[in-house]
Amino acid sequence: MKVVSMTNKLETLVDTVGLQGVLAGLATVCRLKGQHLLEAWQDEAMAEQWYATAEQIEACILDIDEV
């Protein structure tokens, strides 16, 4: 039941801000997680993984034609 609820919430977000907007939000979350890992834990390796994920998401945004 939780998956259905989450899916419905994601669909509402996509309907509200578009797929590019949702992905941009996810990229921001990834960057913030990376920043937190650097500042709180000095974990450069894990922070870099979050930053790399943000970059991959941002690359996807560029490939999407908004529908």
Beta strands, then each sheet from edge to edge (+ up, - down):
end
